[in-house]
Amino acid sequence: MKKEETHASIAEADQRSIAAFLERVWSEDGLADRTLEAYRRDLEALASWLAGRGRNLRVARREDISAYHGAQSVALRSIARRQSAFRRYYAFLVRNEPGFADPTLLVERPKMPRSLPKALAEREIEGLLDAPDVGTTLGLRDRAMLELMYASGLRVSELVELPLAALNTRQGVLRVTGKGGKDRLVPVGEMALERIGTYLSGARPQLAKGRQPAALFLSMRGEGMTRQMFWTLVKRYALKVGINPKRISPHVLRHSFATHLLNHGADLRALQMLLGHSSLSTTQIYTLVAKEGLKRLHAQHHPRG
């Protein structure tokens, strides 16, 4: 459904209410544009569904919210994401209107199967990092990007959006703008710094074509890379070294960074800061990944495993 069609079926009061909510969470929490757009789509879809039944967001009941979820043929993860948007919206109404009853409070949350982050083995990471042909301009760029992502645990969006000015080679750190517009300083390992230095001195000037683009990593057109471009090349290198592309996800190098640090004794609080997690509970999932790896190692090599 197009945005215009959605708006046509939503009460004007709901449109204003959704806009006010989005403005509030943007100003208070600094949510990313993608998150705000997802909230808007989810709330407009609910409002449109309610409008078809003669109701609106403000008078929706628990039964309405549950019926809406039941009418959608979507995955559990999508339902959970929508519930998150609805809960946040109605909490906003509760804060601003004393006595307002939140219809989401008693809506049962879907039981999501617990999935652990997928990480590559250290030898697989070594093979992936060695895959680019550093005798070529693009190979130098790709090697620098892979080394930096694995060395620093960056999100894909953080990697491709890095400006050249974010890198301090003398101190060996990056200033990274993460979720919610929050900045953090991330150390860069010696190997990654060396690869980035080679890229900056040789490959980047060729890709820039005499211009002064702001992005650290450039495409063949001299512009910043995109997430899609980066993961296309990661999958290509995975195939080259015999890693099943299905095991490569948008977060696999970040997951590997975190898991390998824990395996080598890193402190969980320090890892939280490096990854830019606002909550320690988000980081703790990697302790389970590390434990699972130890269990597999024990089962494989212990005589009574």
C-alpha positions in Angstrom: 0.0 0.0 0.0 1.4 3.4 -1.0 1.9 6.0 1.7 -0.8 8.3 0.1 -3.3 5.5 0.0 -2.6 4.7 3.6 -3.0 8.3 4.7 -6.3 8.6 2.9 -7.8 5.8 5.1 -6.5 7.1 8.4 -8.3 9.6 10.6 -6.7 13.0 10.7 -6.4 12.8 14.4 -4.4 9.6 14.1 -2.1 11.2 11.5 -1.4 14.0 13.9 -0.9 11.7 16.8 1.6 9.5 14.9 3.5 12.5 13.7 3.7 13.9 17.3 4.9 10.5 18.6 7.6 10.2 15.9 8.8 13.8 16.6 9.0 13.0 20.3 11.0 9.8 20.0 13.3 11.4 17.4 14.1 14.4 19.7 14.4 12.3 22.9 16.0 9.1 21.8 17.7 10.2 18.5 16.4 7.1 16.7 17.8 6.2 13.3 15.7 7.2 10.2 15.2 3.5 9.4 13.6 2.9 12.8 11.4 5.9 12.6 10.2 4.9 9.2 9.4 1.4 10.4 7.4 2.9 13.4 5.5 5.1 10.9 4.7 2.2 8.6 3.5 -0.1 11.5 1.4 2.6 13.1 -0.2 3.7 9.8 -1.0 0.1 8.9 -2.7 -0.5 12.3 -4.6 2.8 12.0 -5.8 1.9 8.5 -6.9 -1.6 9.6 -8.8 0.0 12.6 -10.4 2.6 10.3 -11.8 -0.2 8.2 -13.7 -1.3 11.3 -14.9 2.1 12.4 -12.2 2.6 15.1 -9.0 4.6 15.5 -5.8 4.3 17.4 -7.0 6.3 20.4 -10.0 4.1 21.1 -8.4 0.7 20.2 -8.8 -2.0 22.8 -6.6 -5.0 23.7 -8.9 -7.2 21.6 -8.4 -5.0 18.6 -4.6 -5.2 18.8 -4.7 -8.9 19.3 -7.1 -9.3 16.3 -4.8 -7.2 14.1 -1.8 -9.4 14.9 -3.9 -12.5 14.2 -5.1 -11.2 10.8 -1.5 -10.7 9.6 0.3 -13.5 7.8 3.8 -12.5 8.8 6.7 -14.0 10.7 6.9 -13.9 14.5 9.8 -11.5 14.3 7.7 -9.0 12.3 4.9 -9.3 14.9 7.4 -8.7 17.7 8.7 -5.6 15.9 5.2 -4.2 15.4 4.3 -4.9 19.0 7.4 -2.9 20.0 6.2 0.0 17.9 2.7 -0.1 19.3 3.8 -0.4 22.9 6.1 2.6 22.5 3.3 4.7 20.9 0.7 3.9 23.5 3.3 4.6 26.3 3.7 8.0 24.7 0.0 8.6 24.9 -0.1 7.5 28.5 2.6 9.9 29.4 0.8 12.8 27.8 -2.8 12.0 28.7 -3.4 11.2 32.3 -5.9 8.4 32.6 -5.4 7.0 29.1 -5.6 3.2 29.2 -2.8 1.4 27.3 -4.4 -1.4 25.1 -1.1 -3.1 24.6 -0.4 -4.0 28.3 -2.2 -7.3 28.3 -1.4 -8.3 24.7 0.5 -11.5 24.7 4.0 -11.2 23.3 5.1 -13.8 20.7 7.6 -16.3 22.1 10.6 -15.9 19.9 13.0 -18.8 19.5 16.4 -17.8 20.9 18.9 -17.5 18.1 22.5 -17.0 18.8 24.7 -14.8 16.7 26.6 -16.7 14.0 30.3 -16.3 14.1 33.0 -17.6 11.9 36.0 -19.6 13.2 39.2 -17.7 13.5 40.8 -19.7 10.7 37.8 -18.8 8.5 38.2 -15.1 9.3 41.9 -15.4 8.4 41.0 -16.9 5.0 38.3 -14.2 4.4 40.7 -11.4 5.2 43.3 -12.8 2.8 40.9 -13.2 -0.1 41.1 -9.8 -1.7 43.8 -9.3 -4.4 45.9 -6.5 -2.9 47.6 -6.1 -6.2 44.5 -4.2 -7.4 42.9 -0.9 -6.4 39.6 -2.5 -5.3 41.5 -5.4 -3.6 43.3 -2.8 -1.4 40.1 -1.2 -0.5 38.3 -4.4 0.2 41.1 -5.7 2.4 41.1 -2.5 4.4 37.4 -2.6 4.9 37.4 -6.3 6.0 40.3 -5.7 8.4 38.7 -2.7 9.9 35.3 -4.3 10.4 36.8 -7.4 12.1 39.3 -5.3 14.1 36.8 -2.9 15.4 33.4 -4.7 15.5 31.6 -2.0 13.5 28.1 -2.3 12.2 27.9 -2.4 8.5 26.1 0.9 8.3 28.9 2.4 10.5 31.6 1.1 8.3 30.2 2.4 5.0 29.2 5.7 6.5 32.6 6.5 8.0 34.0 9.9 7.0 37.7 10.2 6.3 37.8 12.7 9.2 36.7 10.0 11.7 40.1 8.2 11.5 43.0 9.3 13.7 45.9 7.2 12.5 48.3 8.8 15.1 46.2 7.7 18.0 44.9 4.5 16.3 41.3 5.3 17.0 38.0 5.9 15.1 35.2 8.2 16.1 32.1 6.2 15.2 28.6 7.6 15.1 26.3 4.7 16.1 22.6 4.1 16.7 20.8 7.1 18.0 23.5 9.4 16.8 25.7 8.4 19.8 29.5 8.8 19.2 32.1 6.4 20.6 35.8 6.0 20.2 36.9 2.6 18.9 40.5 1.4 18.8 41.9 0.1 15.6 44.5 -2.7 15.6 47.9 -2.4 14.0 47.2 -4.7 11.1 44.0 -2.8 10.2 45.8 0.5 10.5 48.5 -0.8 8.2 46.0 -1.9 5.6 44.1 1.4 5.8 47.3 3.3 5.4 48.1 1.3 2.2 44.6 2.0 0.9 44.8 5.7 1.7 48.2 6.2 0.0 47.5 4.1 -3.1 43.9 3.1 -3.8 41.8 5.9 -2.4 43.4 8.7 -4.5 42.7 6.6 -7.7 39.1 6.0 -6.7 38.6 9.7 -5.7 39.6 10.8 -9.3 41.0 14.1 -8.2 38.0 15.0 -6.0 37.7 15.4 -2.2 34.9 13.0 -1.2 34.1 12.9 2.5 33.7 9.1 2.8 36.6 7.0 3.9 35.8 4.1 1.6 35.0 4.8 -2.0 33.3 3.0 -4.8 34.6 2.9 -8.4 32.5 6.0 -9.0 34.4 7.9 -6.3 31.4 7.9 -4.0 30.7 6.4 -0.6 30.0 2.6 -0.5 26.6 1.2 0.4 25.7 -1.7 2.6 24.5 -3.7 -0.4 27.8 -3.1 -2.2 29.9 -4.2 0.8 27.9 -7.4 1.5 28.0 -8.3 -2.2 31.8 -8.3 -2.1 31.9 -10.1 1.3 29.8 -13.0 -0.2 32.0 -13.1 -3.2 35.1 -13.5 -1.1 33.4 -16.1 1.1 32.7 -18.2 -2.0 36.3 -17.7 -3.1 37.7 -19.2 0.2 35.1 -22.0 0.5 32.8 -20.4 3.1 29.1 -21.1 2.5 27.5 -17.7 1.6 24.5 -18.7 3.6 26.7 -18.4 6.7 27.5 -14.8 5.9 25.0 -12.4 7.3 25.2 -8.5 7.6 26.6 -8.9 11.1 28.9 -11.9 10.8 32.2 -10.0 11.1 30.9 -8.0 14.0 29.7 -11.2 15.7 33.0 -12.8 15.1 34.9 -9.8 16.5 32.8 -10.0 19.7 33.0 -13.8 20.1 36.7 -14.0 19.5 37.4 -11.2 22.0 35.4 -13.1 24.7 37.2 -16.3 23.8 40.5 -14.6 24.5 39.4 -13.2 27.8 37.9 -9.8 27.1 35.9 -8.0 29.8 32.1 -7.9 29.0 31.8 -4.2 30.0 34.7 -3.3 27.7 33.1 -5.3 24.9 29.8 -3.4 25.5 31.6 -0.1 25.0 33.4 -1.3 21.8 30.2 -2.5 20.2 28.2 0.6 21.2 25.5 -1.4 23.0 23.3 0.8 25.3 22.5 -2.2 27.5 24.8 -4.9 28.9 22.1 -7.5 28.3 22.5 -7.1 24.6 26.2 -7.8 24.9 25.7 -10.8 27.1 24.3 -12.9 24.2 28.0 -13.3 23.1 28.8 -15.2 26.3 26.3 -17.8 25.2 28.0 -18.0 21.8 31.4 -18.5 23.5 30.0 -21.2 25.8 28.5 -23.1 22.9 31.9 -23.0 21.2 33.5 -24.5 24.3 30.9 -27.2 24.4 31.5 -28.2 20.8 35.3 -28.2 21.5 34.8 -30.4 24.5 32.5 -32.8 22.6 34.9 -33.1 19.8 38.1 -33.6 21.6 37.4 -35.0 25.1 37.6 -38.8 25.3 34.2 -38.8 27.1 32.7 -35.9 25.3 
